[in-house]
Amino acid sequence: MRLRNKPWADDFLKEHDEVVVQEPFAQKGKWKELFEEPERPLHLEIGSGKGQFIAGMSKQHDDINFIGIERVKSVIVGALKKVLKADTTNTRLVNEDAEDLRELFDPNEIDHIYLNFSDPWPKNKHEKRRLTYHTFLEQYKEVLKAEGEITLKTDNRGLFEYSLVSFSQFGMLLEEVSVDLHADEDPLNVETEYEEKFSSKGQPIYRCRARFQ
Amino acid sequence: MRLRNKPWADDFLKEHDEVVVQEPFAQKGKWKELFEEPERPLHLEIGSGKGQFIAGMSKQHDDINFIGIERVKSVIVGALKKVLKADTTNTRLVNEDAEDLRELFDPNEIDHIYLNFSDPWPKNKHEKRRLTYHTFLEQYKEVLKAEGEITLKTDNRGLFEYSLVSFSQFGMLLEEVSVDLHADEDPLNVETEYEEKFSSKGQPIYRCRARFQ
């Protein structure tokens, strides 16, 4: 449930500046300085939602630093709660619309990008809005290190099929594909809220990992 | 049902030399001469089984010449019956083990290859036997024209996931992916016998088309 008005949300996000980056554009080129261990790999989740994935990943991988971007204020407060509860120090949240990642990150600043259950924009006329459209891939390639990777998870068949072709046509290499992730029982898979909901209905979850070259 | 002994099979295959190529290795480099319209594109199905796909395709695409290879004699007789029934003149069948296609075809002789419901060889130790292992891709690339394509259909999740990665790592481009072909209701899809059987059980059918570059 996305509540439109959470008047306390602004205050809550400001209070926790140890997690929520207050001036993210000023951080461009020096994100790693925000973390206790700046030399760790830096992983970025685009669209963190209520934060179950990033909070779970930050606990599972304490040798990686994580940044989660979520544009909806009433949603990112949920992510903040989960990160606070996880009680880790390797995660930062950003409440911004990630229209162009190149405004937030310098070239080669990120090691890995996660796209979890992104809006599928199923109509052909909205193709340009899909986060795996080539204009977005150009952004990702620039902010990622050489041979940087993207991991995509979705329950949306159309977005998955589209993204595999888009990655390939952009010149990326597929490193891993699963067309029924939960049948594989990957013990390291951290579920998002959406994933938990849809997979419990028997809906297959799709995942792929692709690398720029 | 694969009958081991069909003593009449040899005779039946020999009788129909208008469809069954009797000395396929002698045809290397001049396959197109077998057809009424030699300049049409030449499509090859590896593992034609009982022939429902190639017979259906030959009727649907009378502007393409088709070759179907099937190593099991007791199975290819079924394909021969279907091709005879289809009453088309653009299909030839080959009863050989297609171990190395380069013994049967010259470089650039083929326009398109179909791999339909190939043996998945699920054990890791049998990876080399999968028809999308890189040694096979090398063969396909050689006998196909420049930018030649492969279309793969399977109900086997593991083989599909493996093949997408294998194609990509080999440098091929994905042109089309479907992780539930029958949900797409492609009116041009010609079903194989296997496909009909498995999709009627609600099993998703996977398809992809990939291009050499």
Contacts between the chains, C-beta under 8 A, distances in Angstrom:
chain1	res1	chain2	res2	distance
A	157	B	179	5.8
A	157	B	180	5.9
A	157	B	183	7.3
A	160	B	177	8.0
A	160	B	179	6.5
A	161	B	177	4.5
A	161	B	178	6.0
A	161	B	179	6.2
A	164	B	164	6.8
A	164	B	174	5.8
A	164	B	177	4.7
A	165	B	174	5.0
A	165	B	175	6.9
A	165	B	176	6.7
A	165	B	177	5.8
A	168	B	168	6.0
A	168	B	173	5.3
A	168	B	174	3.8
A	169	B	173	6.0
A	169	B	174	7.3
A	172	B	168	8.0
A	173	B	168	5.3
A	173	B	169	6.1
A	174	B	164	5.7
A	174	B	165	5.0
A	174	B	168	3.8
A	174	B	169	7.3
A	174	B	174	8.0
A	175	B	165	6.9
A	176	B	165	6.7
A	177	B	160	8.0
A	177	B	161	4.5
A	177	B	164	4.8
A	177	B	165	5.8
A	178	B	161	6.1
A	179	B	157	5.8
A	179	B	160	6.5
A	179	B	161	6.2
A	179	B	179	4.8
A	179	B	204	7.9
A	179	B	206	6.8
A	180	B	157	6.0
A	183	B	157	7.3
A	204	B	179	7.9
A	206	B	179	6.8
